[in-house]
Amino acid sequence: MAVYAVGDIQGCGEELEGLLDRIGFEPGRDRLWVVGDLVNRGPRSLHVLRRLRQLGDAVRIVLGNHDLHLIALAHGLADMRGKDTVGELLEAEDGPELVAWLRRQPLLHSEGDPGWTMVHAALHPAWDLEEAHRRAEAVAETLRGPRGPELAGSLSSKDLPTSEPDPDREWQWLRFNAAVLTRTRFCTADGEFAWGGTAPAEPRFQAWYAHPERRSRGTPIVYGHWAADGLTRTRDTLGLDSGCVWGGALTAARLDADPVTLWEWDCRGYWVPDGT
């Protein structure tokens, strides 16, 4: 059995099929981890959701910000944006079933074998793995419930909390946790976040994985979300968003290999990056 993680697909169905074929993925034997942002901006979001849902127990998914946007759109709690490409999915006969399937997915996933944790964007520097799971499950439980679409829609707002809200403000607390897990790039060591942007707002902001006192250090974490950062490896993190939808590549990593093995696929063909 092999455990593969794949970066942000974002509706790039042709590239996904090419990559799965090249790595020889077998659903009855292997597992596929998907780091979120399954849909949007690419041309085949409907195909991607159908394909991944078809894999059943062979796939493990965490939700990304584009997946949450789709949930909100499907329930009339967000507006279509200029670059959205999920119209076919929303109009499909099985569209509601696919969105309902998305709503049941977690925001954080860990397994003892191969020992990795998967999140779409980041963990808060003050969270150890136990705390991260507690907060991620609180968000996921709400997304599965009657207020789930409302929560998904609220994450598109520009008034997201930039630091830990008072715990008595449960709705803001949920929004903050969801934003950390699905939207983070930069933050301060004491947990102030800057949503959006491809460069730090001030020198005190660093890439979330770079803070030396981050409590999740030593836990292997695979994530996506950050196409501008590209394929990024540190001692204990692996960023797999290599910008397929922006003309880059779709990257897969075999997590149970030592060392981790990488593949990339784009419309020009397949190659293994140097140094892997």
ZAFI-292712 format. One line per field, with one value per residue (C-alpha): residue number from 1; y, z, x. Coordinates in steps of 0.5 Angstrom, whole numbers. Layout:
! ZAFI-292712
i = [NUM|...]
Y = [Y|...]
Z = [Z|...]
X = [X|...]
END
This chain:
! ZAFI-292712
i = [1|2|3|4|5|6|7|8|9|10|11|12|13|14|15|16|17|18|19|20|21|22|23|24|25|26|27|28|29|30|31|32|33|34|35|36|37|38|39|40|41|42|43|44|45|46|47|48|49|50|51|52|53|54|55|56|57|58|59|60|61|62|63|64|65|66|67|68|69|70|71|72|73|74|75|76|77|78|79|80|81|82|83|84|85|86|87|88|89|90|91|92|93|94|95|96|97|98|99|100|101|102|103|104|105|106|107|108|109|110|111|112|113|114|115|116|117|118|119|120|121|122|123|124|125|126|127|128|129|130|131|132|133|134|135|136|137|138|139|140|141|142|143|144|145|146|147|148|149|150|151|152|153|154|155|156|157|158|159|160|161|162|163|164|165|166|167|168|169|170|171|172|173|174|175|176|177|178|179|180|181|182|183|184|185|186|187|188|189|190|191|192|193|194|195|196|197|198|199|200|201|202|203|204|205|206|207|208|209|210|211|212|213|214|215|216|217|218|219|220|221|222|223|224|225|226|227|228|229|230|231|232|233|234|235|236|237|238|239|240|241|242|243|244|245|246|247|248|249|250|251|252|253|254|255|256|257|258|259|260|261|262|263|264|265|266|267|268|269|270|271|272|273|274|275|276]
Y = [0|7|14|19|27|31|39|44|41|47|43|41|34|33|34|30|24|24|24|19|14|16|14|8|9|3|5|-2|-2|5|12|19|25|31|38|42|47|41|46|53|57|50|48|41|42|37|32|32|32|26|22|23|21|15|13|12|10|10|18|23|30|36|43|49|56|55|48|53|58|53|50|58|59|52|55|62|65|67|71|68|72|74|68|62|56|52|54|47|43|48|46|39|34|31|37|38|31|33|39|35|30|36|38|32|33|35|41|37|29|25|18|14|11|14|19|26|31|34|41|46|52|52|51|57|57|56|50|43|37|36|43|43|37|40|46|43|38|44|48|41|39|46|45|39|42|47|53|50|54|60|59|58|64|68|66|71|77|82|83|76|76|77|74|70|72|72|64|67|69|62|64|69|63|58|63|65|57|56|62|59|52|55|62|63|64|69|71|73|69|71|69|75|74|77|74|74|77|74|78|79|86|88|85|81|77|71|64|60|55|59|61|57|57|54|48|43|43|36|34|32|37|37|43|47|54|58|57|63|60|54|47|48|43|44|39|38|41|40|45|42|48|48|53|48|52|58|54|51|43|39|35|29|26|19|20|13|13|15|20|23|22|27|27|33|33|39|39|38|32|28|29|28|35|35|33|28]
Z = [0|-2|1|-4|-2|-8|-8|-10|-16|-17|-22|-26|-28|-34|-30|-24|-28|-32|-25|-22|-28|-28|-20|-21|-16|-14|-10|-7|-5|-4|-1|-3|1|-2|1|0|-6|-10|-14|-18|-22|-27|-32|-29|-22|-23|-26|-20|-15|-18|-19|-12|-9|-13|-9|-3|3|-1|-1|5|4|8|6|3|2|-5|-2|3|-2|-6|0|1|-7|-7|-1|-4|2|-3|-10|-16|-17|-24|-24|-21|-25|-21|-25|-29|-22|-19|-24|-25|-23|-17|-15|-9|-7|-8|-4|1|1|1|8|11|10|16|16|19|18|22|21|25|19|16|21|17|19|13|13|7|10|17|24|29|32|39|37|39|35|40|40|33|32|37|34|27|29|32|25|22|26|25|17|18|21|20|20|16|10|14|17|10|7|13|11|5|9|10|17|20|26|26|33|38|40|47|47|49|42|39|32|32|35|30|24|27|27|20|17|21|18|11|9|13|10|15|22|28|33|38|33|30|23|16|11|4|0|-2|2|9|12|16|18|25|20|18|14|19|19|20|27|31|37|33|38|32|31|30|27|19|16|9|6|0|-1|-3|-10|-10|-5|-9|-8|-1|4|11|16|18|13|6|2|-5|-8|-14|-18|-23|-24|-26|-31|-26|-24|-20|-15|-11|-6|-3|4|7|3|6|4|1|-7|-11|-18|-22|-28|-33|-40|-42|-39|-33|-29|-22|-20|-18|-11|-10]
X = [0|2|0|0|-2|-4|-4|-9|-13|-18|-22|-16|-19|-14|-8|-11|-12|-5|-2|-6|-4|3|4|0|-5|-10|-16|-16|-9|-7|-9|-10|-10|-12|-10|-16|-19|-21|-25|-26|-22|-20|-25|-27|-29|-35|-31|-26|-31|-35|-28|-26|-32|-32|-26|-29|-25|-19|-19|-18|-20|-19|-23|-20|-23|-25|-29|-32|-34|-37|-42|-44|-45|-50|-54|-55|-50|-45|-44|-41|-34|-31|-26|-31|-32|-37|-43|-43|-43|-48|-53|-51|-57|-52|-49|-53|-50|-43|-44|-47|-41|-36|-40|-38|-31|-26|-21|-15|-13|-8|-6|-1|2|5|5|3|-2|-6|-9|-11|-7|-4|-4|-4|3|0|-3|-1|-4|-9|-11|-11|-16|-20|-22|-22|-27|-31|-31|-33|-39|-42|-41|-44|-50|-56|-51|-46|-47|-48|-41|-38|-41|-38|-31|-31|-32|-27|-28|-25|-22|-14|-13|-16|-23|-26|-28|-35|-36|-37|-39|-33|-29|-31|-30|-23|-21|-24|-20|-13|-14|-16|-13|-7|0|3|2|6|9|4|-2|-4|-6|-6|-11|-9|-3|3|8|8|5|10|17|14|10|13|11|6|11|17|16|21|17|11|8|7|14|17|10|10|5|3|-1|-3|-6|0|1|6|11|11|13|16|20|22|25|17|13|11|7|4|1|5|0|-3|-9|-4|0|4|4|0|4|4|8|9|8|10|17|23|25|19|18|15|12|9|4|2|0|7|8|11|17|21|24|31|33|28]
END
